[in-house]
Amino acid sequence: MTPTLLQIQNLNVAFPVRNGDRTDFVSAVRDLSLEISAGESLGLVGESGSGKSVTSLAILKLLPPQARITGSLSFEGRALLHASEDAMRELRGSAIAMIFQEPMTALNPVMRVGDQIAEAVLAHRAMAKSEAGKIAVEALRTVAIHDPEARARDYPHQLSGGMRQRVMIAMAIVNRPRLLIADEPTTALDVTIQAQILDLLAELREKFGLAMLFISHDLAVVSKITDRVAVMYAGSLVEIGASDDIFEHPIHPYTQGLLNSVPSLHTNLHEPLRTIEGSVPAVGSPALNHACGFEPRCGFRVRRCAEELPPLEQISPGHLVRCPVKAQYSEHKG
């Protein structure tokens, strides 16, 4: 069996908010459990505010110190939540690397891109700066940037959005990490460049045996690059399974709603796209502590949904859903 690389168990993340003369904590991630095996690509999808990016930052311990984090996070058997900052600094950028959503803000605007990649090399390897510069150029070549020697001397503003994202990918893979976290890496790009970046990530994953946590709200993007998909809503995991299962046999009403709202080649252009009625509950809503967060928007809701948060139940091997109503319906129809 493929060894487990990253294991998340019962992860809870809450942030403080002032409420008059006292401080309350509101939950951004609730009781999240996930595993990623070596070489596997897991998609984490959901609307903005569902807790996807908070989860990725919790893995790397990049959340602000006032965040309250409980549960368990381990990488290759090493506990992360209570790891020292020195230990985390050793892991970040080497064993675990991250591609951030907006490269223009993630890259240093007054530093040449080659020097920024070389800096990532020098942070984890003892070598001459000139040697690190050569490795940086090769990293740019690896991500298919034309004339990498010249581009290494450019500043971020001199590059297109797609090239800046390739620079971010080069910086992420230069130390050959075992886990790559990609947080909405194609959001700000046009469709053609998106496809190129996805193809590049797939090639790098195969070439270097990378495991990947791919975070996105775009189901069409996720379907092209992941082995499994985990769907989050209002901080909770609501469904997880093999990509084919999730896209061909979605069970949770929220997953179904997301898929139904995506246009296809068969969509009638004269009809409005289907939407999910209602809105995401506010962060810190009391109902989220004891009920299904999707209940107010769900056409299958029953009284139980407003009284308790359902557990994840297995529908088929590896396919779990947090909706007993739909799970029973699915079994009955099967």
C-alpha positions, 0 to 999 in steps of 0.5 A, spaced: 500 500 500 502 507 498 504 510 505 500 516 508 504 522 507 499 527 510 494 526 515 489 530 518 485 528 524 479 532 527 482 539 525 478 545 528 481 552 527 477 558 530 479 565 530 478 570 536 472 576 535 471 582 540 464 581 542 463 587 547 467 586 553 469 579 551 472 575 546 469 569 542 472 564 537 468 563 531 470 556 527 473 557 520 474 549 520 470 544 524 472 537 525 476 536 518 479 529 517 483 528 511 489 523 508 494 524 502 498 518 500 505 519 497 504 521 489 496 522 490 493 528 488 487 530 492 482 536 490 479 540 496 473 544 493 468 549 496 465 556 495 469 562 498 469 562 506 469 554 506 475 553 510 480 551 504 485 556 504 485 556 512 486 548 512 492 549 507 495 555 512 494 550 518 498 545 515 504 549 514 503 553 521 502 560 517 496 562 521 496 568 525 498 566 533 491 568 535 488 562 531 486 557 536 488 550 533 486 543 535 486 536 533 492 532 529 496 534 523 502 529 521 507 529 515 510 522 514 509 521 521 511 527 524 507 531 528 506 538 526 501 542 530 506 542 536 513 542 532 517 548 533 518 554 528 525 551 526 522 545 525 517 548 520 522 552 517 526 546 515 519 543 512 517 549 508 519 549 501 523 543 502 518 537 504 512 541 503 511 547 498 506 551 497 503 555 490 499 561 492 493 564 489 496 571 486 503 571 484 504 578 483 503 579 491 507 573 493 513 575 489 517 580 491 516 586 486 523 589 487 527 582 487 529 579 480 525 572 480 532 568 479 534 571 485 528 569 489 528 562 487 535 561 488 534 564 495 529 558 496 535 553 494 540 557 499 534 556 505 535 549 505 542 547 502 549 550 503 552 552 497 555 558 493 550 563 491 552 562 484 551 555 484 544 556 487 543 561 481 544 556 476 539 551 479 534 557 479 535 557 472 534 550 471 528 550 475 525 556 470 527 551 464 523 545 468 517 549 468 517 551 460 519 558 461 523 560 454 530 563 455 530 562 462 537 565 463 534 572 461 528 571 465 531 569 471 534 577 471 527 579 470 523 583 475 516 580 477 512 586 473 516 584 467 512 578 466 505 576 464 501 573 469 502 566 466 509 566 467 509 569 474 505 563 476 510 558 472 516 562 477 511 560 483 511 553 481 519 553 479 520 556 486 515 551 489 519 545 486 526 547 486 527 543 492 523 537 490 518 537 495 514 531 497 507 534 498 505 540 493 499 545 496 496 549 490 492 554 493 487 556 487 493 556 482 489 558 476 484 563 478 487 569 475 489 566 469 485 566 462 482 559 460 488 558 455 493 559 460 489 555 465 490 549 461 497 550 460 498 551 468 494 544 469 498 540 464 505 543 467 502 541 474 500 534 471 507 533 468 511 535 474 507 531 479 509 525 474 516 527 473 518 528 481 512 523 484 509 529 487 503 528 492 498 534 491 493 538 495 489 542 489 485 547 492 480 550 488 472 553 487 472 550 480 470 543 479 472 543 472 479 544 473 479 539 479 476 534 475 482 534 470 488 534 475 486 530 482 485 522 484 480 524 489 476 530 491 474 533 498 468 537 498 467 543 504 462 547 506 462 552 512 468 549 514 466 542 514 467 536 510 461 534 507 463 529 501 469 525 499 471 520 494 474 518 488 474 524 483 470 519 478 465 517 483 464 525 486 463 527 479 459 522 476 455 520 482 455 526 487 451 524 493 451 530 498 446 536 496 451 541 496 456 537 491 450 536 486 448 543 487 455 545 485 456 540 479 449 542 476 451 550 476 457 548 472 455 549 464 456 544 459 456 543 452 449 541 453 447 547 456 441 551 453 444 558 452 437 561 452 436 558 459 439 561 466 444 557 469 442 553 475 444 556 482 444 554 489 438 558 493 440 562 499 447 564 502 453 561 506 451 561 513 455 567 516 462 565 520 460 564 527 453 562 526 451 558 532 447 553 528 454 551 525 455 548 532 450 543 532 447 542 525 448 541 518 450 548 515 447 546 509 440 545 512 437 552 510 439 551 503 437 544 502 431 541 498 432 534 502 432 537 509 428 534 515 428 536 522 434 532 524 438 536 519 437 542 524 438 538 530 445 535 529 451 535 525 451 528 521 457 524 521 460 522 515 458 515 512 461 510 507 456 510 501 461 505 497 469 504 498 472 510 499 466 514 498 463 518 504 458 523 505 455 527 511 448 526 509 444 520 512 438 523 508 441 522 501 445 516 503 439 512 505 435 515 498 442 513 494 442 506 497 434 505 496 435 507 489 441 502 488 
